[in-house]
Amino acid sequence: MKLSKDGYAGLAVAAVSLLLFSLTLHLKPSPLVPIGPGFYPRIVLGVTALLGALLFGWDLYRPRARSDGGAAKADYGAVLAHFALFGVYAVALPWLGFRLATVAYVAAANALMAPPRAWRDWLRVFLLAFGSALVTYLVFEHYLSVLLPRGHWTDF
């Protein structure tokens, strides 16, 4: 059974995530807050370890394609464009605030992944951008009581 790069990457991500997860178990709880400092890192690292393990398992048990072609070529330009877009989002966040910057980022990322061709595609882009920013805002601000950045320009 031969693993591909995906299988090795999934195994490495799962192993590193589990190692880092184990280090969060030694964080001392704070008597001032009910949720300790390791709560959120454990969630992120646990989900990351699970996804890495799933990628490894999927690569281990998936049927192999023939080696005569058919494999999609990697689009490194798109990956670079998404990293650049995320960098712009990180720079815009303190100026525009979480809500506006997130709507713009999700819309741009969605349009970059699947360029809209008709008005329905643009409607999908904006509904997804608005909906994801709204849900994230409601979960963090109202449910978890985490203050999200307000914009210097917008105070929103």
JOWOBEL-V677497 format. One record per residue. N is the residue number from 1. RES is the residue in one small letter. SS is DSSP state (2 for helix, 1 for strand, 0 for the rest). PHI is phi in whole degrees, 0 to 359 (* if undefined). PSI is psi in radians with two decimals (none if undefined). Layout:
BEGIN
[[N/RES/SS/PHI/PSI] [N/RES/SS/PHI/PSI]]
END
This chain:
BEGIN
[[1/m/0/*/2.05] [2/k/0/254/2.30] [3/l/0/271/2.63] [4/s/0/266/-3.09] [5/k/2/299/-0.60] [6/d/2/298/-0.74] [7/g/2/297/-0.78] [8/y/2/295/-0.70] [9/a/2/295/-0.76] [10/g/2/298/-0.73] [11/l/2/295/-0.74] [12/a/2/294/-0.76] [13/v/2/296/-0.76] [14/a/2/297/-0.75] [15/a/2/294/-0.81] [16/v/2/294/-0.70] [17/s/2/297/-0.73] [18/l/2/293/-0.65] [19/l/2/297/-0.85] [20/l/2/295/-0.63] [21/f/2/301/-0.75] [22/s/2/296/-0.55] [23/l/2/290/-0.47] [24/t/2/289/-0.32] [25/l/0/290/-0.29] [26/h/0/265/0.02] [27/l/0/288/2.37] [28/k/0/280/2.35] [29/p/0/290/2.63] [30/s/0/267/2.30] [31/p/0/286/-0.20] [32/l/0/273/-0.42] [33/v/0/233/2.57] [34/p/0/288/-0.46] [35/i/0/258/2.14] [36/g/0/284/3.06] [37/p/0/291/-0.26] [38/g/0/266/-0.03] [39/f/2/299/-1.00] [40/y/2/292/-0.75] [41/p/2/300/-0.60] [42/r/2/294/-0.67] [43/i/2/296/-0.88] [44/v/2/297/-0.81] [45/l/2/291/-0.61] [46/g/2/295/-0.79] [47/v/2/295/-0.71] [48/t/2/296/-0.73] [49/a/2/296/-0.72] [50/l/2/296/-0.78] [51/l/2/294/-0.65] [52/g/2/297/-0.74] [53/a/2/294/-0.67] [54/l/2/295/-0.70] [55/l/2/297/-0.74] [56/f/2/298/-0.82] [57/g/2/296/-0.69] [58/w/2/296/-0.74] [59/d/2/291/-0.56] [60/l/2/290/-0.66] [61/y/2/249/0.05] [62/r/0/283/2.63] [63/p/0/290/2.42] [64/r/0/278/2.41] [65/a/0/280/2.77] [66/r/0/294/2.64] [67/s/0/273/0.16] [68/d/0/270/0.24] [69/g/0/127/-2.91] [70/g/0/92/-0.22] [71/a/0/281/2.44] [72/a/0/285/2.47] [73/k/0/281/2.52] [74/a/0/290/2.39] [75/d/0/255/1.49] [76/y/2/291/-0.44] [77/g/2/296/-0.70] [78/a/2/294/-0.68] [79/v/2/297/-0.80] [80/l/2/297/-0.70] [81/a/2/297/-0.68] [82/h/2/291/-0.67] [83/f/2/297/-0.74] [84/a/2/296/-0.73] [85/l/2/298/-0.71] [86/f/2/294/-0.63] [87/g/2/298/-0.73] [88/v/2/297/-0.71] [89/y/2/300/-0.78] [90/a/2/296/-0.65] [91/v/2/287/-0.65] [92/a/2/283/-0.38] [93/l/2/305/-0.87] [94/p/2/291/-0.38] [95/w/2/272/-0.70] [96/l/2/265/-0.39] [97/g/1/91/2.84] [98/f/2/299/-0.84] [99/r/2/296/-0.91] [100/l/2/291/-0.75] [101/a/2/295/-0.66] [102/t/2/290/-0.72] [103/v/2/300/-0.81] [104/a/2/296/-0.74] [105/y/2/295/-0.84] [106/v/2/295/-0.68] [107/a/2/296/-0.80] [108/a/2/294/-0.74] [109/a/2/295/-0.72] [110/n/2/295/-0.75] [111/a/2/292/-0.53] [112/l/2/288/-0.65] [113/m/2/285/-0.74] [114/a/0/225/1.55] [115/p/0/304/2.21] [116/p/0/291/2.42] [117/r/0/244/-0.51] [118/a/0/236/3.00] [119/w/2/296/-0.53] [120/r/2/294/-0.61] [121/d/2/294/-0.73] [122/w/2/294/-0.65] [123/l/2/297/-0.74] [124/r/2/300/-0.77] [125/v/2/302/-0.88] [126/f/2/287/-0.61] [127/l/2/294/-0.73] [128/l/2/295/-0.74] [129/a/2/296/-0.85] [130/f/2/294/-0.78] [131/g/2/296/-0.76] [132/s/2/291/-0.67] [133/a/2/294/-0.71] [134/l/2/295/-0.82] [135/v/2/297/-0.77] [136/t/2/298/-0.77] [137/y/2/299/-0.83] [138/l/2/296/-0.73] [139/v/2/296/-0.84] [140/f/2/284/-0.82] [141/e/2/286/-0.76] [142/h/2/262/-0.61] [143/y/2/271/-0.83] [144/l/0/266/-0.12] [145/s/0/56/0.74] [146/v/0/257/2.14] [147/l/0/283/2.21] [148/l/0/264/2.70] [149/p/0/298/2.37] [150/r/1/264/2.61] [151/g/0/278/2.45] [152/h/0/296/-0.65] [153/w/0/278/-0.57] [154/t/0/250/-0.40] [155/d/0/52/0.62] [156/f/0/235/none]]
END
